[in-house]
Amino acid sequence: MFTRRLALGLAGSALAAPALRAQGAFPTHPLRLVVGYPPGGVTDIVARIIAEPLARALGQPVLIENRAGAGGNIGAVAATQAEPDGYTLLVGTAAMYGVNPLLYAQSGVDLVRDFHLLGTINDMANVLSVNPKRLDVRDVAGLVARGKAGGLIFGSVGNGSSSHLCATLFQRLAEFEATHVPYRGSSPAVAALLAGEFDFLFDTTATSTPQIQAGTFRALGVSTATRASALPQVPTLAEAGVKDYAVSVWNTLLVHKRTPAAVVARLRAGFTAAMDAATQAKLRASFVDPLLVPDAELDGWLAREKAVWTRMASDSRLTVD
């Protein structure tokens, strides 16, 4: 029987047809995926893992473009200035969401305001490591004791980065101070710790685990509330005696807020297809965990996580210098 509900359904299908055709027409040429960090760091690694299956899902190449500097803000600015046609994507980080609006307020970029969240990619811990050839401590308590004696130096992957904030929070909760030396990304920071240029580093499982497995770094603790799957033998900082310490680091995929709705839908569908079992296995093989937040829960998840990172940045009293 031809009911009113059926009539409304047919009318809705007719109205949706142009949008579906628009989705089918996109993309017609390669896309670029902007990474606001240097090659070799976790954000770059994750971007390269997701680019290949995303290209297959969309039927066009997805080209990585590293625009490093200012804690990812240079890449974010470049993505906001691109044509809002869906052909420029951005990999977001926890620090870019919660720290950069405070640290680089004059840039006028805010990831929540300026981008659609297509989905989450991965979750991971930052690992607190030392080079035992420079600082031969066996556990977090030993590091804290040395820290309270004074004179320690810590490195980070950049001012305002998750690496920097994790170290700052650690010092505040453990009640000691060390001198900060920022580097331009994870690769140079890891190389500097290998060379014994400073005493301790917070860096992601993706880039620290190989050094820990090789024995060149000694892992003392992980930042997350539970142990990292890549390093199950390493205690959490809370387990190691730093009460209330729990910080998770993550990446997201973004597109310009003014991108047409049909194109956003096409990108979301492509990204969902790209995050298949094979991609998840590649992420785990790179020592990070896939993070699959359902679309209906994305806004709430992001609001909670952004608040955590904004509070950390505010408490740390970060400055650009």
C-alpha positions in Angstrom: 0.0 0.0 0.0 1.3 3.5 -0.9 1.5 5.2 2.5 2.5 8.7 3.5 5.8 7.2 5.0 6.6 5.6 1.7 5.9 8.8 -0.2 8.2 10.8 2.1 10.9 8.1 1.7 10.7 8.4 -2.1 10.8 12.1 -1.9 13.9 11.9 0.4 15.6 9.6 -2.0 15.0 12.0 -4.9 16.4 14.9 -2.9 19.4 12.8 -1.9 20.2 11.8 -5.5 22.2 15.0 -6.4 24.3 14.6 -3.2 25.0 11.0 -4.1 26.1 12.0 -7.6 28.3 14.7 -6.1 29.9 12.1 -3.8 30.5 9.8 -6.8 32.3 12.6 -8.6 34.8 13.1 -5.8 37.7 12.8 -6.0 38.9 13.3 -9.6 42.6 13.9 -8.8 45.1 13.3 -6.1 44.6 14.5 -2.5 47.3 15.8 -0.2 47.6 14.9 3.5 49.3 17.6 5.5 51.5 16.5 8.4 52.6 19.3 10.7 55.7 17.4 11.8 59.0 16.2 10.2 59.4 12.8 8.5 60.2 9.9 10.9 58.0 11.0 13.8 54.9 9.2 14.9 52.5 11.6 13.2 54.4 11.1 9.9 54.5 7.3 10.4 50.7 7.2 11.1 50.0 9.4 8.1 51.9 7.1 5.8 50.2 4.0 7.1 46.7 5.5 6.6 47.5 7.2 3.2 47.8 3.9 1.2 44.4 2.3 2.2 42.7 5.7 2.0 43.9 6.1 -1.5 42.5 2.7 -2.4 39.2 3.6 -0.9 38.9 6.9 -2.7 40.4 5.8 -6.0 43.1 8.5 -6.0 46.6 8.9 -4.7 47.0 10.5 -1.2 50.3 12.4 -1.1 52.0 13.2 2.2 53.1 16.9 2.6 55.3 17.6 5.7 54.9 21.2 6.8 56.8 21.0 10.1 57.1 23.7 12.8 55.4 25.5 15.7 54.1 22.2 17.2 52.2 21.3 14.1 50.7 24.8 13.7 52.4 25.6 10.4 50.7 22.6 8.9 47.4 23.5 10.4 47.6 27.0 9.0 48.5 25.7 5.6 45.4 23.4 5.7 43.1 26.2 6.7 44.3 28.3 3.8 43.8 25.6 1.3 40.7 25.5 -1.0 37.9 23.9 1.1 37.1 21.3 -1.6 38.1 18.1 0.3 41.4 17.7 -1.5 43.5 18.8 1.5 43.4 16.7 4.6 45.3 17.2 7.9 46.5 14.8 10.6 45.6 16.3 14.0 47.3 15.6 17.3 46.3 16.0 20.9 48.7 18.9 21.3 47.5 20.7 18.2 43.9 20.6 19.6 44.6 21.5 23.3 47.9 23.4 23.3 48.3 25.4 20.1 45.2 27.6 20.6 46.9 28.9 23.7 50.5 28.8 22.5 49.9 30.2 19.1 46.8 32.2 19.6 47.8 34.9 17.1 47.7 32.3 14.3 44.0 32.3 14.5 43.8 28.5 14.0 41.5 26.3 16.2 41.1 22.7 15.0 37.7 22.2 16.5 36.4 25.4 14.9 38.2 25.2 11.6 38.0 21.5 10.7 35.6 18.6 10.4 36.7 15.5 12.4 36.6 12.6 9.9 37.7 10.1 12.6 40.3 8.9 15.0 43.3 7.0 13.8 45.4 5.8 16.8 46.1 6.0 20.5 49.4 5.5 22.2 51.5 6.2 25.3 54.5 8.5 25.7 57.4 6.5 27.2 59.7 8.0 29.8 63.2 6.8 28.8 66.8 7.4 29.8 70.0 6.6 28.1 71.7 4.4 30.8 75.2 5.4 29.5 74.4 8.9 30.6 72.0 8.4 33.5 72.0 4.9 35.0 68.8 4.9 37.0 66.7 1.8 37.1 63.2 3.1 37.8 61.0 6.2 38.2 61.9 6.5 41.9 65.6 6.7 41.0 65.0 9.3 38.4 62.9 11.4 40.8 65.6 11.2 43.4 68.2 12.4 41.0 65.9 15.1 39.8 65.4 16.4 43.3 69.2 16.6 43.7 69.1 19.1 40.8 70.9 19.5 37.5 68.9 17.2 35.2 68.2 18.1 31.6 65.2 16.7 29.6 64.6 16.8 25.9 61.3 17.0 24.0 60.2 16.8 20.4 59.2 20.5 20.5 58.0 23.3 22.7 54.3 22.6 23.5 54.4 19.1 22.2 52.9 16.1 24.0 56.4 15.1 24.8 57.0 18.5 26.5 53.7 18.5 28.4 54.1 14.9 29.6 57.5 15.8 31.0 56.2 19.0 32.6 53.3 17.2 34.3 55.7 14.5 35.5 58.0 17.1 37.1 55.0 18.9 38.7 53.6 15.7 40.2 57.0 14.4 41.3 58.0 17.8 42.7 61.3 18.5 41.0 62.5 20.7 38.1 64.8 20.0 35.2 66.1 22.1 32.3 64.1 21.8 29.0 65.8 21.4 25.6 63.3 21.2 22.7 64.2 19.6 19.4 62.4 19.8 16.0 60.6 16.5 16.0 60.9 13.0 17.4 63.8 11.8 15.2 66.3 14.5 16.3 65.2 14.1 19.9 65.7 10.4 19.8 69.1 10.9 18.2 70.1 13.4 20.8 69.2 11.0 23.7 71.2 8.3 21.9 74.1 10.7 21.8 73.7 11.3 25.6 72.9 15.0 25.1 70.3 15.1 28.0 69.0 12.9 30.8 65.4 11.8 30.0 62.8 12.0 27.3 59.1 11.4 26.9 58.5 10.1 23.4 55.8 7.9 21.8 55.9 4.1 21.7 56.1 4.4 17.9 59.5 6.0 17.9 61.0 4.8 21.3 60.1 1.1 21.3 62.8 0.1 18.8 65.5 1.7 20.9 64.0 0.2 24.1 64.0 -3.3 22.5 67.6 -2.8 21.4 68.6 -1.9 24.9 70.0 1.6 24.0 67.1 3.2 25.9 65.8 2.1 29.3 62.1 2.6 29.7 61.0 3.6 33.2 57.3 4.2 32.7 54.5 4.9 30.2 52.1 7.9 30.4 48.8 6.1 29.9 46.4 4.8 32.6 47.0 1.2 31.5 50.2 -0.4 30.2 51.1 0.0 26.5 50.5 -3.0 24.4 53.8 -2.4 22.7 55.7 -2.5 26.0 53.6 -4.6 28.4 56.6 -5.1 30.8 56.9 -1.3 31.4 54.8 0.0 34.3 52.5 3.0 34.1 53.8 6.1 35.8 51.0 5.8 38.3 52.1 2.2 39.0 55.6 3.5 39.5 54.5 5.9 42.2 53.5 9.1 40.3 49.9 9.4 41.6 47.1 10.5 39.2 49.4 10.4 36.2 47.4 9.4 33.1 48.0 10.9 29.6 47.0 9.4 26.3 48.4 10.7 22.9 46.4 10.3 19.7 45.9 11.3 16.1 42.9 12.3 14.0 42.0 12.9 10.4 40.6 16.3 9.5 39.2 18.3 6.6 38.4 22.0 6.2 35.1 23.0 7.9 33.7 24.6 4.7 34.1 21.4 2.7 30.8 20.5 1.0 28.7 18.0 3.0 28.6 15.4 0.3 32.4 15.5 0.0 32.8 15.2 3.8 30.5 12.1 3.7 32.6 10.6 0.9 35.8 11.2 2.8 34.3 9.7 6.0 33.2 6.6 4.1 36.6 6.3 2.6 38.4 6.7 5.9 36.1 4.1 7.6 36.9 1.6 4.8 40.7 2.5 5.1 40.7 1.6 8.8 40.3 -2.1 8.1 41.9 -5.0 9.9 45.0 -4.8 7.7 45.5 -1.1 8.6 45.0 -1.8 12.2 47.6 -4.5 12.1 50.1 -2.1 10.5 49.5 0.4 13.2 50.1 -2.2 15.9 53.2 -3.3 14.1 54.4 0.3 14.4 53.8 0.2 18.2 50.6 2.2 18.3 47.1 1.1 19.0 44.2 1.7 16.5 41.6 4.1 18.0 38.1 3.5 16.6 35.6 6.0 18.1 32.1 5.6 16.7 30.9 8.6 14.7 28.0 9.2 17.2 30.6 9.5 20.0 33.2 11.6 18.3 32.1 15.0 19.4 31.9 14.0 23.1 35.2 12.2 22.9 37.0 15.2 21.4 35.5 17.6 23.9 36.8 15.5 26.8 40.2 15.0 25.3 40.7 18.6 24.3 39.8 19.7 27.8 42.5 17.5 29.3 45.2 18.9 27.0 44.0 22.5 27.4 44.2 22.1 31.2 47.7 20.6 31.0 48.9 23.4 28.8 47.4 26.0 31.1 48.8 24.4 34.2 52.2 24.3 32.6 52.2 28.0 31.8 53.7 27.4 28.4 55.2 30.1 26.3 56.4 30.1 22.7 60.0 30.7 23.7 
